Amino acid sequence: MAAYHHQADTLAWLLAPDVPGVRYLALRDLLRRPADDPELCLARQAAHTDGPIATVLAQMHPAGDWVAPGPGYDPKYRATVWSLILLAHLGVSVTADARVAQACAYILEHALTPNG
């Protein structure tokens, strides 16, 4: 019975509203709420306006890149490719913020070369 109590405590902690990104991922991945679930939709929007997703998106340049124009790999861990990888891990949604689609388009336009 004690293990169940700890699981309930952990889930309650993950669903707490004070860290919107964690709440969003817990609702989406642990509770498997459907994409149109009202609580999940609110959590997704909150995650995109407050916290790491919002912080990373706020650093994006108007063209759709981070740090410097170009293919977006350097400097490592801060440039465009890395910012998009981080956003993906944070659960970013292309429907929640148009800048995500813009950044993806930027990568496709600048990172692919004729030889691969």
Backbone hydrogen bonds, N-H to C=O, Kabsch-Sander energy under -0.5 kcal/mol:
donor,donor_aa,acceptor,acceptor_aa,energy
5,H,1,M,-1.8
6,H,2,A,-2.1
7,Q,3,A,-2.2
8,A,4,Y,-2.5
9,D,5,H,-2.3
10,T,6,H,-2.5
11,L,7,Q,-2.6
12,A,8,A,-2.4
13,W,9,D,-2.1
14,L,10,T,-2.5
15,L,11,L,-1.8
16,A,13,W,-1.0
19,V,16,A,-1.0
22,V,19,V,-0.6
23,R,19,V,-2.1
24,Y,20,P,-2.7
25,L,21,G,-2.1
26,A,22,V,-2.5
27,L,23,R,-2.6
28,R,24,Y,-2.5
29,D,25,L,-3.3
30,L,25,L,-0.7
30,L,26,A,-1.3
31,L,26,A,-2.3
33,R,27,L,-2.3
37,D,34,P,-2.3
41,C,37,D,-2.8
42,L,38,P,-2.2
43,A,39,E,-2.2
44,R,40,L,-2.9
45,Q,41,C,-2.3
46,A,42,L,-2.4
47,A,43,A,-2.5
48,H,44,R,-1.5
49,T,45,Q,-0.9
49,T,46,A,-0.6
50,D,46,A,-1.7
54,A,47,A,-0.6
55,T,51,G,-2.2
56,V,52,P,-2.7
57,L,53,I,-2.6
58,A,54,A,-2.0
59,Q,55,T,-0.7
59,Q,56,V,-1.0
60,M,57,L,-1.3
61,H,65,D,-3.7
64,G,61,H,-1.8
68,A,66,W,-2.6
78,R,75,P,-1.9
79,A,75,P,-2.0
80,T,66,W,-0.7
81,V,72,G,-2.6
82,W,72,G,-0.6
83,S,79,A,-2.5
84,L,80,T,-2.4
85,I,81,V,-2.0
86,L,82,W,-2.5
87,L,83,S,-2.5
88,A,84,L,-2.3
89,H,85,I,-2.1
90,L,86,L,-1.8
91,G,88,A,-1.2
92,V,87,L,-2.6
96,A,93,S,-1.0
97,D,93,S,-1.0
100,V,97,D,-1.6
101,A,97,D,-0.6
102,Q,98,A,-1.9
103,A,99,R,-2.5
104,C,100,V,-2.3
105,A,101,A,-2.5
106,Y,102,Q,-2.1
107,I,103,A,-2.2
108,L,104,C,-2.2
109,E,105,A,-2.1
110,H,106,Y,-2.2
111,A,107,I,-3.0
112,L,107,I,-0.6
116,G,113,T,-1.9
